[in-house]
């Protein structure tokens, strides 16, 4: 592809340009990316203006791009005009979408897409939908918080510049990868920030699933109104939508009767029990017995079943598939080692943590054990989220471990003080344990455990951001190493 084709494609958005040499417009473009780490000689580098973009620009120059396209103000990089060809544009999202269609259009058109949005449960619901479709014989990829997974549920090593929903060109490269391999579907988590930034505006979804809505990401959106508007924008990008009618904020986009609820006035209804799900589809009744536990997981599974029904699949076939699949890793995952029992759950929003603890309490009561829970204050997510999380912690735990994680440059001791401040009054020095890191919190939980207890670990079970460094971490690996090293048997 030649530079002339690129210029023509986005000419309406060009505000200024610095193209060197008479033959510049005849130069061939080898590829396009918005990640300087992926940049190769002969590529276009798409540079969105941000506080770190000057650093990215300087790194990109050394990789000899064919062209840099940016929404910085015209002439921002005038000092480098003798080193790089630069186009200045006025709308990064619209120009990006035009170029994505130019470079990737044939691949995008070959597959189907399902977007899942909501505050809690996007990851689990996306993976359940993907696994159900796989059981039905489709080739399905899943994109979201846990990364990119192929149809065998093996993680594919794509670089991710943003959590959960990839940036425009990252996503397009992922689509190309699976299109070449003749996949049928991509199921992806659509975050409110990604939707606000138009990262998936180049897709036409076969289905959008709206699962719930509660305060989150207000450090970005500032108001609940703007947060909701971002979520609702997914409906306009989709041919069909499935709405949780227990969420009034989503009623405005429910255009037919085929939506779901816990209550009696919707076509799809569900009721969760400790080891099964009761479904109602119109006037018909069904029961699903999954091969795993966790009632909050059951809600996500019921939603996923309804998603396939909305797409026209047979209920009996879908239920058969639902009883075979497993949840994604670390979603209410039970495992035992030596004399210790653990539940790993990636719950990290206030409501998700409350639901996780509530379900773990039910399970502990069923098996006659006491429950130790680790709840984390996430330094990168802001004080308001810590307050909301702690106010929703259920009472009645045997021990509660408070730990700081994903600290960034925040003060761990201040995070712990905030957590204690907003806890229910029933927690005090007799049942609270504190730790300044996720690993220290796990150690504390194990030290207080015995054969009559279960340990629930909530929070972000991933490498930890600390003072500008990334510290490798995985709960299960750390637990196994700790028990072996200190002979805790």
C-alpha positions as CSV (number, residue, x, y, z in Angstrom):
1,X,0.0,0.0,0.0
2,X,1.3,3.5,-0.9
3,X,1.4,6.7,1.1
4,X,-0.9,8.3,-1.5
5,X,-3.7,5.8,-0.6
6,X,-3.3,6.6,3.1
7,X,-3.4,10.3,2.4
8,X,-6.5,10.0,0.4
9,X,-8.2,7.8,3.0
10,X,-7.8,10.4,5.8
11,X,-7.6,13.6,3.8
12,X,-10.6,15.1,5.6
13,X,-8.8,14.9,8.9
14,X,-5.3,16.3,7.9
15,X,-4.5,19.7,9.4
16,X,-0.8,19.9,8.5
17,X,1.9,17.7,7.0
18,X,5.6,17.4,6.7
19,X,6.4,15.0,3.8
20,X,10.0,15.1,2.7
21,X,11.3,14.5,-0.9
22,X,9.6,14.5,-4.3
23,X,9.0,10.7,-4.2
24,X,7.5,10.6,-0.7
25,X,4.0,10.0,-1.9
26,X,5.2,7.0,-3.8
27,X,6.7,5.2,-0.8
28,X,5.1,1.9,0.1
29,X,3.8,1.2,3.6
30,X,4.6,-2.1,5.2
31,X,2.2,-2.0,8.2
32,X,0.6,0.2,10.8
33,X,0.6,0.3,14.6
34,X,-0.1,2.6,17.6
35,X,2.4,0.8,19.8
36,X,6.0,2.0,19.4
37,X,7.1,-1.5,20.7
38,X,5.6,-3.0,17.6
39,X,7.0,-0.4,15.2
40,X,9.2,-1.5,12.3
41,X,10.9,0.4,9.5
42,X,8.4,1.2,6.8
43,X,5.4,1.2,9.2
44,X,3.0,4.0,10.0
45,X,3.1,5.0,13.7
46,X,-0.3,6.3,15.0
47,X,0.5,8.6,17.9
48,X,-2.4,9.8,20.1
49,X,-1.7,12.9,22.1
50,X,-1.2,12.2,25.8
51,X,1.1,13.2,28.6
52,X,3.5,10.4,27.7
53,X,3.3,10.8,23.9
54,X,6.4,12.9,23.6
55,X,8.4,10.0,25.0
56,X,6.7,7.6,22.6
57,X,7.5,9.9,19.7
58,X,11.2,10.0,20.5
59,X,11.3,6.2,20.8
60,X,9.5,5.8,17.5
61,X,11.9,8.1,15.6
62,X,14.7,5.6,16.3
63,X,12.7,2.8,14.6
64,X,12.5,4.6,11.3
65,X,8.8,4.7,10.6
66,X,7.6,5.5,7.1
67,X,5.1,8.0,8.5
68,X,3.9,9.3,11.9
69,X,0.3,10.3,12.2
70,X,-0.7,12.3,15.3
71,X,-3.5,14.4,16.7
72,X,-1.0,16.7,18.4
73,X,-1.4,20.4,17.3
74,X,0.2,21.2,14.0
75,X,3.9,21.8,14.1
76,X,4.3,20.3,17.6
77,X,7.3,18.2,16.4
78,X,8.7,20.8,14.1
79,X,12.2,20.3,15.5
80,X,12.0,16.7,14.1
81,X,10.7,17.6,10.6
82,X,14.0,16.7,9.1
83,X,14.0,13.3,10.7
84,X,10.5,12.1,10.2
85,X,7.5,12.4,7.9
86,X,4.6,13.6,10.0
87,X,0.8,14.1,9.4
88,X,-1.1,16.1,11.9
89,X,-4.8,15.2,12.2
90,X,-7.9,16.6,14.0
91,X,-9.7,13.4,14.9
92,X,-7.6,10.5,16.0
93,X,-10.6,8.0,16.4
94,X,-12.2,8.7,13.0
95,X,-8.8,8.7,11.2
96,X,-7.9,5.4,12.9
97,X,-11.2,3.7,12.0
98,X,-10.7,4.8,8.4
99,X,-7.2,3.3,8.3
100,X,-8.3,0.2,10.1
101,X,-10.9,-0.4,7.4
102,X,-8.2,0.3,4.8
103,X,-5.6,-2.1,6.2
104,X,-7.8,-4.8,7.9
105,X,-11.3,-4.5,6.3
106,X,-11.3,-7.9,4.6
107,X,-10.4,-9.6,7.9
108,X,-12.9,-7.7,9.9
109,X,-15.8,-8.7,7.6
110,X,-15.0,-12.4,7.8
111,X,-16.0,-12.9,11.4
112,X,-18.8,-12.3,13.9
113,X,-18.5,-10.3,17.1
114,X,-20.1,-10.3,20.5
115,X,-19.4,-7.4,22.9
116,X,-20.0,-7.7,26.7
117,X,-20.3,-4.7,28.8
118,X,-21.2,-4.0,32.5
119,X,-19.4,-3.2,35.7
120,X,-18.9,-6.7,37.1
121,X,-18.6,-10.1,35.4
122,X,-17.5,-9.1,31.9
123,X,-14.5,-11.5,31.9
124,X,-16.5,-14.5,33.1
125,X,-19.5,-13.9,30.9
126,X,-17.3,-13.4,27.8
127,X,-15.4,-16.7,28.5
128,X,-18.7,-18.5,29.2
129,X,-20.2,-17.3,25.9
130,X,-17.0,-18.3,24.1
131,X,-16.9,-21.8,25.7
132,X,-20.6,-22.4,25.0
133,X,-20.1,-21.5,21.3
134,X,-17.0,-23.7,21.2
135,X,-19.0,-26.7,22.6
136,X,-21.4,-26.1,19.7
137,X,-18.6,-26.4,17.2
138,X,-17.6,-22.8,16.4
139,X,-14.1,-21.5,16.4
140,X,-14.0,-18.8,19.0
141,X,-11.4,-16.3,20.3
142,X,-11.9,-14.4,23.6
143,X,-10.4,-11.0,24.3
144,X,-10.4,-9.2,27.6
145,X,-8.9,-8.7,31.0
146,X,-7.1,-12.1,31.0
147,X,-5.6,-11.5,27.6
148,X,-6.3,-13.1,24.2
149,X,-7.4,-16.8,24.1
150,X,-7.8,-19.1,21.1
151,X,-10.3,-21.8,20.6
152,X,-8.4,-24.3,22.7
153,X,-8.3,-21.8,25.6
154,X,-4.6,-21.3,25.2
155,X,-3.4,-17.7,25.7
156,X,-2.0,-16.1,22.6
157,X,0.9,-13.7,23.2
158,X,-0.3,-10.4,21.9
159,X,1.2,-7.2,23.4
160,X,-1.4,-5.2,25.3
161,X,-0.9,-1.5,25.8
162,X,-4.2,-1.1,27.7
163,X,-6.0,-3.5,30.0
164,X,-9.1,-5.4,28.9
165,X,-10.2,-3.8,25.6
166,X,-7.2,-3.4,23.2
167,X,-6.5,-0.1,21.4
168,X,-7.8,0.3,17.8
169,X,-4.8,-1.2,15.9
170,X,-4.0,-3.8,18.5
171,X,-7.6,-5.1,18.2
172,X,-7.4,-5.1,14.4
173,X,-4.2,-7.2,14.5
174,X,-5.9,-9.7,16.8
175,X,-8.8,-9.9,14.4
176,X,-6.4,-10.4,11.5
177,X,-4.6,-13.2,13.4
178,X,-7.9,-15.2,13.9
179,X,-9.3,-14.3,10.5
180,X,-6.4,-15.9,8.8
181,X,-7.0,-19.0,10.9
182,X,-10.7,-19.1,9.8
183,X,-12.3,-18.4,13.2
184,X,-16.0,-17.7,13.4
185,X,-16.4,-15.4,16.4
186,X,-14.5,-13.0,18.6
187,X,-16.0,-12.4,22.0
188,X,-14.7,-9.3,23.7
189,X,-15.1,-7.2,26.9
190,X,-16.2,-3.7,26.0
191,X,-15.1,-1.4,28.8
192,X,-16.7,2.0,29.3
193,X,-13.3,3.7,28.7
194,X,-12.7,1.8,25.4
195,X,-16.3,2.6,24.2
196,X,-15.8,6.3,25.1
197,X,-12.5,6.3,23.1
198,X,-14.2,4.5,20.1
199,X,-11.7,1.6,20.2
200,X,-14.3,-0.8,18.8
201,X,-16.3,1.6,16.6
202,X,-15.0,-0.2,13.4
203,X,-16.9,-3.4,14.5
204,X,-20.5,-4.4,13.8
205,X,-21.5,-6.7,16.6
206,X,-23.9,-9.5,16.1
207,X,-24.8,-9.2,19.8
208,X,-24.1,-6.8,22.7
209,X,-24.7,-8.1,26.2
210,X,-25.4,-5.6,29.0
211,X,-24.9,-7.3,32.4
212,X,-25.1,-4.7,35.2
213,X,-24.2,-1.2,36.1
214,X,-22.7,0.4,39.3
215,X,-20.2,3.1,40.0
216,X,-16.8,2.5,38.5
217,X,-14.1,4.4,36.5
218,X,-15.4,7.8,37.7
219,X,-11.8,9.0,37.9
220,X,-12.0,8.9,34.0
221,X,-15.7,9.6,33.3
222,X,-16.2,12.1,36.2
223,X,-20.0,11.6,36.3
224,X,-22.3,8.6,36.3
225,X,-24.1,10.1,33.4
226,X,-21.0,10.1,31.2
227,X,-20.2,6.6,32.4
228,X,-23.6,5.3,31.5
229,X,-23.5,7.1,28.1
230,X,-20.3,5.2,27.3
231,X,-21.8,1.9,28.1
232,X,-25.0,2.5,26.2
233,X,-23.1,3.5,23.0
234,X,-22.4,-0.3,22.5
235,X,-26.0,-0.7,21.5
236,X,-25.7,1.5,18.4
237,X,-22.8,-0.7,17.3
238,X,-24.8,-3.9,17.5
239,X,-27.5,-5.7,15.5
240,X,-29.0,-7.4,18.6
241,X,-28.8,-6.6,22.3
242,X,-29.4,-8.6,25.5
243,X,-30.2,-6.6,28.6
244,X,-30.3,-7.3,32.3
245,X,-33.7,-5.9,33.1
246,X,-32.7,-5.8,36.8
247,X,-30.6,-2.7,35.8
248,X,-33.0,0.2,35.2
249,X,-30.3,2.2,33.5
250,X,-30.4,-0.2,30.5
251,X,-34.1,-0.1,30.0
252,X,-33.8,2.6,27.4
253,X,-32.1,0.3,24.9
254,X,-34.4,-2.8,25.5
255,X,-36.3,-2.8,22.2
256,X,-37.9,-6.3,22.3
257,X,-39.1,-8.7,24.9
258,X,-36.1,-11.1,24.8
259,X,-34.2,-9.9,27.8
260,X,-33.4,-11.4,31.2
261,X,-34.0,-10.9,34.9
262,X,-34.3,-12.6,38.3
263,X,-37.9,-11.5,38.3
264,X,-41.1,-12.8,36.7
265,X,-41.7,-10.1,34.0
266,X,-39.1,-11.1,31.4
267,X,-38.9,-13.7,28.8
268,X,-35.6,-15.1,30.1
269,X,-35.4,-15.7,33.9
270,X,-33.0,-17.4,36.2
271,X,-32.7,-18.3,39.9
272,X,-29.4,-19.5,41.4
273,X,-29.0,-22.1,44.1
274,X,-25.8,-23.3,45.7
275,X,-25.2,-26.0,43.2
276,X,-27.6,-25.4,40.2
277,X,-29.5,-22.8,38.2
278,X,-33.2,-22.7,37.5
279,X,-34.0,-21.2,34.1
280,X,-37.3,-20.0,32.6
281,X,-37.5,-19.4,28.9
282,X,-41.0,-18.1,28.3
283,X,-43.3,-20.6,29.9
284,X,-40.8,-23.5,29.8
285,X,-38.7,-24.5,32.8
286,X,-35.1,-25.9,32.8
287,X,-32.4,-26.8,35.3
288,X,-28.7,-26.5,34.8
289,X,-26.1,-28.3,37.0
290,X,-22.7,-26.8,36.3
291,X,-19.5,-28.6,37.1
292,X,-18.3,-25.8,39.3
293,X,-19.5,-23.6,42.3
294,X,-20.1,-19.9,42.8
295,X,-23.5,-18.4,42.5
296,X,-22.1,-15.2,41.0
297,X,-20.5,-17.4,38.4
298,X,-23.9,-19.0,37.9
299,X,-25.5,-15.6,37.1
300,X,-22.8,-15.0,34.4
301,X,-23.5,-18.5,33.0
302,X,-27.2,-17.9,32.9
303,X,-26.6,-14.7,31.1
304,X,-24.3,-16.5,28.6
305,X,-27.0,-19.2,28.0
306,X,-29.5,-16.4,27.3
307,X,-27.0,-14.8,24.9
308,X,-26.9,-18.0,22.8
309,X,-30.7,-18.3,22.9
310,X,-30.9,-14.7,21.6
311,X,-28.7,-15.8,18.7
312,X,-31.2,-18.5,17.9
313,X,-29.5,-21.7,19.3
314,X,-31.5,-24.6,20.7
315,X,-32.1,-24.5,24.5
316,X,-31.4,-28.2,25.1
317,X,-28.2,-28.1,23.1
318,X,-27.0,-25.0,25.0
319,X,-27.8,-26.5,28.4
320,X,-25.9,-29.6,27.5
321,X,-22.9,-27.5,26.7
322,X,-23.3,-25.4,29.9
323,X,-23.0,-28.5,32.0
324,X,-19.6,-29.4,30.4
325,X,-17.7,-26.1,30.5
326,X,-15.6,-24.5,33.2
327,X,-15.1,-20.9,34.3
328,X,-12.0,-18.9,33.3
329,X,-9.0,-19.3,35.5
330,X,-9.2,-17.9,39.1
331,X,-12.9,-17.2,38.9
332,X,-14.1,-18.8,42.2
333,X,-11.5,-21.5,41.6
334,X,-11.3,-24.1,44.5
335,X,-8.0,-25.9,45.2
336,X,-6.4,-27.6,48.1
337,X,-2.7,-28.1,49.0
338,X,-1.6,-30.1,52.0
339,X,-4.0,-29.2,54.8
340,X,-5.1,-25.9,53.3
341,X,-8.2,-25.1,51.2
342,X,-8.3,-22.1,49.0
343,X,-10.8,-20.2,46.8
344,X,-9.2,-17.9,44.2
345,X,-11.5,-15.2,42.8
346,X,-10.5,-12.3,40.6
347,X,-13.2,-10.1,42.1
348,X,-11.9,-6.5,42.2
349,X,-14.9,-4.2,42.1
350,X,-16.9,-3.4,45.3
351,X,-20.0,-5.4,44.3
352,X,-18.0,-8.3,42.8
353,X,-16.0,-8.6,46.1
354,X,-19.3,-8.6,48.1
355,X,-20.8,-11.3,45.9
356,X,-17.6,-13.4,46.1
357,X,-17.5,-13.2,49.9
358,X,-21.2,-14.0,50.2
359,X,-20.9,-17.0,48.0
360,X,-17.8,-18.2,49.8
361,X,-19.6,-17.9,53.1
362,X,-22.4,-20.1,51.8
363,X,-19.9,-22.7,50.6
364,X,-18.0,-22.6,53.9
365,X,-21.2,-23.2,55.8
366,X,-22.2,-26.0,53.5
367,X,-18.8,-27.9,54.2
368,X,-18.7,-26.9,57.9
369,X,-15.7,-24.6,57.8
370,X,-14.8,-21.1,58.9
371,X,-13.8,-18.5,56.3
372,X,-10.7,-16.3,56.1
373,X,-10.9,-13.6,53.4
374,X,-8.3,-11.4,51.9
375,X,-9.6,-8.0,50.5
376,X,-7.2,-5.7,48.9
377,X,-7.0,-1.9,48.6
378,X,-5.9,-1.2,45.0
379,X,-3.6,1.8,44.9
380,X,-4.0,2.4,41.2
381,X,-7.8,2.6,41.5
382,X,-8.3,5.6,43.8
383,X,-9.6,6.2,47.3
384,X,-13.3,6.2,46.5
385,X,-13.1,2.7,45.2
386,X,-11.4,1.6,48.4
387,X,-14.2,3.2,50.5
388,X,-17.0,1.6,48.5
389,X,-15.3,-1.8,48.7
390,X,-14.9,-1.7,52.4
391,X,-18.4,-0.5,53.1
392,X,-19.8,-3.6,51.3
393,X,-17.7,-6.2,53.1
394,X,-20.2,-8.7,54.7
395,X,-20.0,-9.2,58.4
396,X,-19.3,-12.6,60.1
397,X,-15.9,-13.6,58.7
398,X,-13.6,-15.6,60.9
399,X,-10.6,-13.4,59.9
400,X,-10.4,-10.6,57.4
401,X,-7.0,-9.9,55.8
402,X,-6.6,-6.3,54.6
403,X,-3.7,-6.0,52.1
404,X,-2.5,-3.2,49.7
405,X,-1.9,-4.3,46.1
406,X,-1.2,-2.7,42.7
407,X,0.3,0.1,44.8
408,X,1.9,2.1,42.1
409,X,3.4,5.1,43.9
410,X,0.8,5.2,46.7
411,X,1.6,4.8,50.4
412,X,0.7,1.2,51.4
413,X,0.2,2.2,55.1
414,X,-2.3,4.9,54.1
415,X,-4.2,2.4,52.0
416,X,-4.6,0.1,55.0
417,X,-5.7,2.9,57.2
418,X,-8.4,3.9,54.7
419,X,-9.5,0.3,54.5
420,X,-9.9,0.0,58.3
421,X,-11.7,3.3,58.5
422,X,-14.6,2.3,56.3
423,X,-15.1,-1.3,57.5
424,X,-18.3,-2.4,59.3
425,X,-18.1,-1.9,63.1
426,X,-18.0,-5.6,63.8
427,X,-14.4,-5.8,62.6
428,X,-11.6,-4.8,65.0
429,X,-8.2,-6.0,66.2
430,X,-9.6,-9.4,67.1
431,X,-10.5,-10.4,63.6
432,X,-8.5,-8.1,61.3
433,X,-5.0,-8.9,59.9
434,X,-3.1,-6.4,57.8
435,X,-0.4,-6.6,55.2
436,X,1.4,-4.2,52.9
437,X,1.4,-6.3,49.8
438,X,-0.6,-9.1,48.1
439,X,2.1,-11.7,48.9
440,X,2.3,-10.7,52.5
441,X,-1.5,-10.9,52.7
442,X,-1.4,-14.5,51.4
443,X,1.3,-15.4,54.0
444,X,-0.8,-13.9,56.8
445,X,-3.9,-15.8,55.7
446,X,-2.0,-19.1,55.6
447,X,-0.5,-18.4,59.0
448,X,-3.9,-18.0,60.6
449,X,-5.4,-21.0,58.7
450,X,-5.9,-24.6,59.9
451,X,-7.8,-27.7,58.5
452,X,-11.1,-26.2,59.7
453,X,-10.8,-23.0,57.6
454,X,-11.1,-22.0,53.9
455,X,-9.1,-19.0,52.5
456,X,-10.8,-16.8,49.9
457,X,-8.4,-14.6,48.0
458,X,-10.1,-11.7,46.2
459,X,-8.4,-8.9,44.2
460,X,-6.1,-8.6,41.2
461,X,-4.2,-11.9,40.9
462,X,-1.6,-10.6,38.4
463,X,1.9,-9.1,38.3
464,X,2.0,-6.2,40.8
465,X,2.8,-2.5,39.9
466,X,5.1,-1.1,42.6
467,X,7.1,2.1,42.5
468,X,7.4,2.0,38.7
469,X,8.4,-1.7,38.6
470,X,6.4,-4.8,37.7
471,X,6.7,-7.6,40.2
472,X,5.8,-11.1,38.8
473,X,3.0,-12.7,40.8
474,X,0.5,-15.6,40.5
475,X,-1.5,-16.6,43.7
476,X,-1.4,-20.4,43.1
477,X,2.3,-20.5,42.2
478,X,3.2,-18.3,45.2
479,X,1.1,-20.4,47.6
480,X,2.7,-23.6,46.4
481,X,6.2,-22.1,46.7
482,X,5.5,-20.7,50.1
483,X,4.1,-24.0,51.5
484,X,7.1,-25.9,50.1
485,X,9.7,-23.5,51.2
486,X,8.5,-23.3,54.8
487,X,7.2,-26.9,55.0
488,X,3.8,-25.6,56.0
489,X,2.0,-29.0,56.1
